[in-house]
Amino acid sequence: MKKRIVFVVGLVICIGAAVYGLKAFTVKRSSEPSSKPAIDVDSGQLKHTRIVAVPSMPFEKGKNVIWCVSFQAAWKALQKDIAKGPVKLKGADELCTLLNRADDVKELVPENSLYAKAGWVRDGVIETIRNDVGGMFPEKEPPSFPGAVPESCIAYAYLESHVPFAMPYFQNREPLEFKDAQGRKTAVSSFGIRREDSSKYYKLRKQPTPLYVAMDNKFRMTECAIDLDKASPVQVVVALTERRRTLEETLASLEKKISSPDALKYVYEFSSSDVLLVPDISWHITHHFTELEGRTATSTCLRGYPLSEARQDIAFRLDRSGSELKSEAKVVMSCLPASYIFDRPFLVYMKRRNADKPFFAMWIDNAELLQMWEPPATPLQIIRDALLSRT
């Protein structure tokens, strides 16, 4: 009778970006973003969003696409420490090949932000992972691996990166009308440097920097890439650019434009009248790679054992204060005056400054994961809520 191996690779990704701003009818800028995501769902409930294991997977028409490097990190640990080579699953050859050929991600992420480990339960890998993660990330709850038996192997990865903006942006007090790739319009909340901020806040205007700007023959901006805080060691970039066949090709195409001598032919910095508006994003998604789950391993060291769970939990937030990314992976095998307004499909990614490739990227094709616009409370409502809170 064959021994059963439980191989776990689960992934949890949290990316948060918050930008401080003046709220309607208030004077104080709040620096504490909400800890609860506006959207908290299983990916099966999302009709217009796809989670991909590698950025080389093709786009699907009309869908958002999300990728984070953590799953690759867990897979690479599995390759190196358990399989001793390519990991192969029967019936999932294409995806396994993409994962096996994917980059080793250690050079892509900021220092001390990624932990990856693979090993056998019988050799104490669970205790090692819990102790190591607790030491590196004290605020992270130690991971658990329910169902893992002594004859199980675990591949685990956790990624965490915080990017607070040096200066808070402003919250837009008006709805931003986002027009998706299908032409549908949705009122969403947003942050940035608003039209009413014209000829003011010069210090704040030095924080974002254009990386690439394209104009048409009437000098209207058609494409752009904006680094939201040029002083941060990790870039948080939003870009209006042409979507290519895959996320990987889209990123490479944009990088080529940014590297071009003509990237900043028309503009070098934000002027006193430029406008920057970026949609607020706050979500947590649980995803299962069903194309991997239930498949039997055919690689030598794991031959005959089924992969029972390949899970990815992703939480991402982009708002007034900055950027934060957390990712946990578990796979279980039983066994010019310009308006930089992001009101149409756009790309957002996080990259260690001077690295060749990002460690997180998302193509936003529709408003499914954007925060819907809610009118600010009136002074009367604020007073009423304050009185009710005292009763």
Secondary structure as GFF3:
##gff-version 3
##sequence-region A 1 391
A	DSSP	beta_strand	7	19	.	.	.	ID=ss1
A	DSSP	beta_strand	39	42	.	.	.	ID=ss2
A	DSSP	three_ten_helix	43	45	.	.	.	ID=ss3
A	DSSP	beta_strand	49	51	.	.	.	ID=ss4
A	DSSP	beta_strand	64	68	.	.	.	ID=ss5
A	DSSP	alpha_helix	70	78	.	.	.	ID=ss6
A	DSSP	pi_helix	79	83	.	.	.	ID=ss7
A	DSSP	alpha_helix	93	101	.	.	.	ID=ss8
A	DSSP	three_ten_helix	105	107	.	.	.	ID=ss9
A	DSSP	beta_strand	114	120	.	.	.	ID=ss10
A	DSSP	three_ten_helix	121	123	.	.	.	ID=ss11
A	DSSP	alpha_helix	125	136	.	.	.	ID=ss12
A	DSSP	beta_strand	153	164	.	.	.	ID=ss13
A	DSSP	beta_strand	170	171	.	.	.	ID=ss14
A	DSSP	beta_strand	176	179	.	.	.	ID=ss15
A	DSSP	beta_strand	185	188	.	.	.	ID=ss16
A	DSSP	beta_strand	190	193	.	.	.	ID=ss17
A	DSSP	three_ten_helix	195	197	.	.	.	ID=ss18
A	DSSP	alpha_helix	202	205	.	.	.	ID=ss19
A	DSSP	beta_strand	209	215	.	.	.	ID=ss20
A	DSSP	beta_strand	221	227	.	.	.	ID=ss21
A	DSSP	beta_strand	234	240	.	.	.	ID=ss22
A	DSSP	alpha_helix	247	259	.	.	.	ID=ss23
A	DSSP	beta_strand	275	279	.	.	.	ID=ss24
A	DSSP	beta_strand	281	288	.	.	.	ID=ss25
A	DSSP	three_ten_helix	300	302	.	.	.	ID=ss26
A	DSSP	beta_strand	309	320	.	.	.	ID=ss27
A	DSSP	beta_strand	322	332	.	.	.	ID=ss28
A	DSSP	beta_strand	339	341	.	.	.	ID=ss29
A	DSSP	beta_strand	346	352	.	.	.	ID=ss30
A	DSSP	beta_strand	360	364	.	.	.	ID=ss31
A	DSSP	alpha_helix	379	390	.	.	.	ID=ss32
###
